[in-house]
Amino acid sequence: MVSPRTREIVDWLADGARSAALPQNVLAHLCDGLLDGGVPLWRVAVFVRTLHPHIMGRRFLWREGGGVSVSEAPHEMVQTAEFQASLVAWVYTNGKSLRRRLADAACPDDFPILAELRAEGVTDYIVSPLIFTDGAIHAATWTTRQPGGFTDAQAAAIESVVKPLARVAEIRALRRTAGNLLDTYVGHQAGERILSGRIRRGDSETIAAAIWLSDMRGFTTLADRLPRQSLIDLLNRYFDCQTPAIVEQGGEVLKFMGDGLLAIFPIAADGGDVAAVCRRALAAALTARANVAALDGAPTDDNAPRFGLALHIGEVIYGNIGGGNRLDFTCIGPAVNMAARIEKLAGGLHRSVLTSADFARHCGGGLTSVGKFPLAGFSVAQEVYGLADEDRRPVGTA
């Protein structure tokens, strides 16, 4: 028979734990409630796996009087001997709960963590599977330092919250997974718009932005002669030279197009930050150029990429475009077309970075006029600017 306070916690979880804005708040309220209901918890951990390119899952750790801490585990952790020998790994594999009454002299020492727990004064340890509706198994661990361990009633109280906790954990995990996937494939800002309901074809807005359009010089030749995996590895390393630099300066990578990359640096509606945005975009370009140069210079990399980038500012139409039920959240418009023409011009001029005159006038120093050039689709020749330190670069270099 569980206590009235524990029953309140079960009902609260069954109602979706709606008063807890964050997952750590759910665990804190749950554990505090069980304590109030007479369950002498000392430490509780919830392990939830996720779908993320770098992170295997997250651990939420509650300590009596210490609140909840959150940590992330990389995919590589699953391969470690320590994890494979853990009780959590056992639960993932078997999908059953497991209890070790450490206060009992006959308790087996069949998992390495048990000796550590005994040294910390733990007298009882329960591992519970959190089984999601798709069959995926996650886990929660419950410990006490009460002499003699949990009573049967206290263990029953813990068991009573496991299933409703699994439902709440699944709901929160699904939303986080959706956010992770959208961040990974369309970018954070676009992902937020999609999750907020901007999913109909034609849903769009006009925004001002600095536009980044780059590609790898000589990619067609590389693709023809490199083994498939070597080409993929090279592309990934090449994009690693750019993406962090863009994000660190407030940009958003919208898409990878083969060897090309499209990104934007949004400008405030009143245009008050346009100069700062352009300077950040240029700073990202300089960092990316340096990163690619370092990649080019790697002694083991005979097929290093060359870098071409255009920077422009203007209004873009930002939203859903596509056919049927297959949509792309991207940006289009004359400003994007202008950036594409300038990027192609950069290759012909053997420049790594070219910008439009509109972009250059907001950046101060570091850019010099390269001249006016006709661009396909534009009736007037456009003045373009390049990096001052490339003015004397010999023809034929990138």
C-alpha positions in Angstrom: 0.0 0.0 0.0 1.7 3.2 -1.1 1.4 6.4 0.9 -1.0 9.2 -0.1 2.0 11.4 -1.1 3.4 8.7 -3.3 -0.1 8.3 -4.9 0.0 12.1 -5.6 3.3 11.6 -7.4 1.9 8.7 -9.5 -1.1 10.8 -10.5 1.1 13.8 -11.3 3.2 11.7 -13.6 0.2 10.1 -15.2 -1.1 13.6 -16.0 2.2 14.3 -17.9 4.1 16.1 -15.1 2.9 19.3 -16.8 4.1 21.6 -14.0 7.8 20.6 -14.6 9.2 22.6 -17.5 12.4 20.6 -17.8 13.2 16.9 -17.5 15.5 17.6 -14.5 12.5 19.3 -12.8 10.5 16.1 -13.3 13.1 14.0 -11.5 13.5 16.5 -8.7 9.8 16.7 -8.0 9.5 12.9 -8.2 12.3 12.2 -5.8 11.3 14.9 -3.3 7.8 13.6 -3.4 8.9 10.0 -2.7 11.0 11.3 0.2 8.0 13.1 1.6 6.1 9.9 1.2 8.6 8.0 3.4 10.9 6.5 0.8 14.5 7.2 2.1 16.2 7.8 -1.3 19.8 8.8 -1.3 20.7 8.9 -5.0 18.5 8.3 -8.1 19.7 8.3 -11.7 17.6 8.2 -15.0 19.4 7.1 -18.2 17.6 8.0 -21.4 19.1 7.2 -24.8 18.6 9.6 -27.7 19.0 9.9 -31.4 21.9 12.3 -32.0 25.0 12.2 -34.2 27.4 12.7 -31.2 25.4 11.8 -28.1 24.3 8.3 -27.1 22.1 9.5 -24.2 21.8 11.7 -21.1 21.9 10.9 -17.4 19.8 12.8 -14.9 21.3 12.4 -11.4 19.4 13.4 -8.3 21.2 13.5 -4.9 19.4 14.1 -1.6 19.8 17.8 -0.8 21.8 18.4 -4.0 19.3 18.8 -6.8 19.7 17.3 -10.2 22.7 17.3 -12.5 22.6 16.4 -16.2 25.4 14.9 -18.2 25.7 13.5 -21.7 27.4 10.3 -22.9 29.1 9.9 -26.3 28.4 6.9 -28.5 31.9 5.6 -27.8 31.0 5.0 -24.1 28.8 2.0 -25.1 31.9 0.2 -26.2 33.8 0.6 -23.0 34.4 -2.3 -20.7 33.1 -0.3 -17.7 29.7 0.3 -19.4 29.3 -3.2 -20.7 29.9 -4.5 -17.1 27.4 -2.1 -15.6 23.9 -2.8 -14.2 22.4 -0.3 -16.6 23.8 -2.3 -19.6 22.4 -5.4 -18.1 18.9 -3.8 -17.9 19.2 -2.5 -21.5 19.9 -6.1 -22.6 17.4 -8.0 -20.4 14.6 -5.5 -19.9 14.1 -6.6 -16.3 14.5 -4.9 -13.0 17.3 -6.0 -10.7 17.8 -5.5 -7.0 20.9 -5.9 -4.9 20.4 -5.7 -1.1 23.9 -4.6 -0.2 23.0 -4.7 3.5 22.7 -8.4 3.2 26.0 -10.2 3.8 24.9 -12.8 1.2 24.4 -10.2 -1.6 26.5 -11.2 -4.6 29.3 -8.8 -5.8 28.5 -9.6 -9.5 28.8 -6.0 -10.8 31.8 -3.7 -10.3 29.7 -0.8 -9.1 28.4 -2.7 -6.1 31.8 -2.4 -4.2 31.8 1.3 -4.9 28.3 1.7 -3.6 29.1 -0.2 -0.4 32.0 2.1 0.2 29.6 5.0 0.0 27.3 3.5 2.6 24.6 2.3 0.2 22.5 -0.5 1.6 20.1 -1.2 -1.2 20.2 -0.7 -5.0 17.4 -1.1 -7.5 17.6 -0.8 -11.3 14.3 -0.5 -13.2 13.8 -0.6 -16.9 11.9 2.3 -18.4 10.2 0.7 -21.4 8.9 3.0 -24.1 6.0 2.2 -26.3 8.2 1.3 -29.2 10.0 -1.3 -27.0 13.1 0.7 -26.5 14.6 0.2 -23.0 16.0 2.9 -20.8 16.8 2.8 -17.1 16.4 4.3 -13.7 18.5 3.4 -10.6 17.4 3.9 -6.9 19.6 3.8 -3.9 19.3 4.2 -0.1 21.6 4.3 2.9 18.9 3.4 5.3 20.0 0.6 7.6 18.7 -2.7 6.3 17.8 -1.2 2.9 14.4 -0.5 1.5 11.4 -2.0 3.2 9.0 -4.0 1.0 6.5 -1.0 1.1 9.2 1.4 0.1 10.3 -0.8 -2.8 6.7 -1.1 -3.9 6.4 2.7 -3.8 9.4 2.9 -6.2 7.8 0.3 -8.4 4.6 2.3 -8.6 6.2 5.3 -10.2 8.3 3.4 -12.8 5.6 3.0 -15.5 4.2 6.5 -15.4 7.8 7.8 -15.3 8.6 5.9 -18.4 5.6 7.5 -20.2 6.7 11.0 -19.2 10.4 10.2 -20.1 9.2 9.0 -23.5 7.2 12.1 -24.3 10.1 14.4 -23.3 12.6 12.3 -25.1 10.6 12.2 -28.3 10.4 16.0 -28.4 14.1 16.3 -27.7 14.8 13.7 -30.4 12.7 15.7 -32.9 14.6 18.8 -32.0 18.0 17.0 -32.3 17.1 15.7 -35.8 15.8 19.1 -37.0 18.9 20.8 -35.6 21.1 18.2 -37.4 19.3 18.3 -40.8 17.9 21.8 -41.2 19.5 23.9 -38.5 18.4 25.3 -35.1 16.4 28.3 -36.2 14.6 26.5 -39.0 14.0 23.5 -36.7 12.3 25.8 -34.2 10.1 27.2 -36.9 9.1 23.7 -38.0 8.4 22.5 -34.5 6.3 25.6 -33.9 4.0 24.5 -36.8 5.5 26.2 -39.8 5.1 23.0 -41.9 2.8 23.9 -44.7 4.1 24.4 -48.2 4.4 28.1 -48.8 4.8 29.1 -45.1 7.6 31.6 -45.4 8.8 35.0 -44.3 11.1 37.6 -45.7 14.1 38.3 -43.6 17.3 40.3 -44.1 20.5 38.3 -43.8 24.1 38.0 -44.7 24.4 35.0 -47.1 27.2 32.5 -47.2 27.6 30.3 -50.3 30.7 28.2 -50.6 32.0 25.1 -52.4 35.1 23.0 -52.9 37.2 23.7 -55.9 38.1 20.7 -58.0 35.5 18.5 -56.4 34.5 16.8 -59.7 38.0 15.7 -60.3 38.4 14.4 -56.7 35.1 12.5 -56.9 36.3 10.8 -60.1 39.5 9.5 -58.6 39.0 9.0 -54.9 37.6 5.9 -53.3 34.0 6.5 -52.0 34.9 6.5 -48.3 37.9 8.7 -48.8 35.8 11.2 -50.6 33.1 11.2 -47.8 35.8 11.6 -45.2 37.4 14.5 -47.1 34.0 16.2 -47.5 33.3 15.8 -43.8 36.7 17.3 -42.8 36.1 20.1 -45.3 32.8 21.0 -43.8 34.2 20.8 -40.3 36.5 23.6 -41.4 33.5 25.8 -42.0 30.5 24.8 -39.9 31.8 25.5 -36.4 33.2 28.9 -37.6 29.7 29.8 -38.9 27.8 28.7 -35.8 30.3 30.5 -33.5 29.6 33.7 -35.3 25.9 33.5 -35.1 25.2 31.9 -38.5 22.9 29.1 -39.4 23.9 26.3 -41.8 20.8 25.7 -43.9 22.0 22.9 -46.2 24.9 21.0 -47.7 24.6 20.6 -51.5 27.2 18.0 -52.5 30.4 20.0 -51.9 28.5 23.3 -51.5 27.3 24.9 -48.3 24.5 27.5 -47.8 24.3 29.5 -44.6 22.7 32.7 -43.4 23.5 35.2 -40.7 20.1 36.8 -39.8 19.9 40.6 -39.5 17.5 42.3 -37.1 14.3 43.6 -38.6 15.4 47.2 -38.0 18.8 46.6 -39.6 20.5 48.1 -36.6 23.0 45.2 -36.4 23.9 44.9 -40.1 27.5 46.0 -39.7 28.0 43.7 -36.8 26.5 40.8 -38.6 28.7 41.4 -41.7 31.8 41.6 -39.6 30.9 38.3 -37.9 30.3 36.6 -41.2 33.6 37.9 -42.5 35.3 36.7 -39.3 33.8 33.3 -39.9 35.1 33.3 -43.5 38.6 34.1 -42.3 38.5 31.3 -39.8 37.2 28.9 -42.4 39.9 29.9 -44.8 42.6 29.3 -42.2 41.1 26.0 -41.3 41.0 24.9 -45.0 44.6 26.1 -45.4 45.6 24.0 -42.5 43.8 21.0 -44.0 45.5 21.7 -47.3 48.9 21.6 -45.6 48.4 18.2 -43.9 51.3 16.1 -45.0 49.2 13.0 -45.4 46.5 14.7 -47.5 47.5 14.8 -51.2 44.0 15.5 -52.3 43.2 18.5 -50.1 40.2 20.7 -51.1 40.4 24.3 -52.2 38.0 26.8 -50.9 35.6 29.3 -52.7 33.2 31.5 -50.8 30.8 34.3 -51.6 29.3 36.7 -49.0 26.4 39.0 -49.8 23.6 40.7 -47.9 20.0 41.2 -48.8 16.4 40.0 -48.3 15.7 36.3 -48.6 12.5 34.4 -48.6 12.9 31.9 -45.7 10.5 29.0 -45.5 8.9 25.8 -46.9 9.3 25.1 -50.6 8.7 21.8 -52.3 6.3 19.4 -54.0 3.6 17.2 -52.5 4.6 16.1 -49.0 8.3 16.5 -49.6 9.4 20.0 -48.4 12.7 21.8 -47.9 13.1 24.6 -45.4 15.5 26.9 -47.1 16.0 30.5 -48.4 15.6 31.7 -52.0 15.5 35.0 -53.8 17.6 37.4 -55.9 20.1 37.9 -53.1 20.8 34.1 -53.0 21.2 34.1 -56.8 23.7 37.0 -56.5 25.7 35.1 -54.0 25.8 32.0 -56.3 27.1 34.1 -59.2 29.7 35.7 -57.1 30.9 32.3 -55.8 31.4 31.1 -59.3 33.3 34.3 -60.1 35.6 33.6 -57.2 36.8 30.5 -58.9 37.5 32.3 -62.1 39.5 35.0 -60.3 41.4 32.5 -58.2 40.1 34.0 -55.0 39.1 32.2 -51.9 36.6 34.8 -50.7 34.6 37.4 -52.7 31.9 39.7 -51.4 29.4 42.0 -52.9 29.8 45.8 -52.7 26.8 45.9 -50.4 28.4 43.5 -48.0 31.9 45.1 -48.2 30.7 48.6 -47.2 29.6 47.4 -43.8 32.9 45.6 -43.0 35.4 48.4 -42.6 38.9 47.3 -43.5 40.2 44.0 -44.9 38.4 44.1 -48.2 39.4 45.7 -51.5 37.6 46.2 -54.8 38.5 43.6 -57.4 36.5 45.3 -60.1 33.1 45.2 -61.8 31.9 42.1 -63.6 28.8 41.0 -65.5 26.9 38.3 -63.7 24.4 36.0 -65.4 20.9 37.1 -64.7 21.7 40.7 -63.6 21.5 43.5 -66.0 24.2 45.7 -64.4 27.8 44.8 -63.9 28.4 44.2 -60.2 31.4 45.4 -58.2 32.9 42.7 -56.1 35.5 42.8 -53.2 38.1 40.4 -52.1 40.5 40.0 -49.2 43.3 42.4 -49.3 45.9 39.8 -48.5 45.0 38.0 -51.7 45.6 40.9 -54.0 49.0 39.7 -55.1 48.2 36.1 -55.2 49.6 34.5 -58.4 47.1 33.4 -61.0 46.5 29.6 -60.7 46.5 29.5 -56.9 43.3 29.2 -54.7 
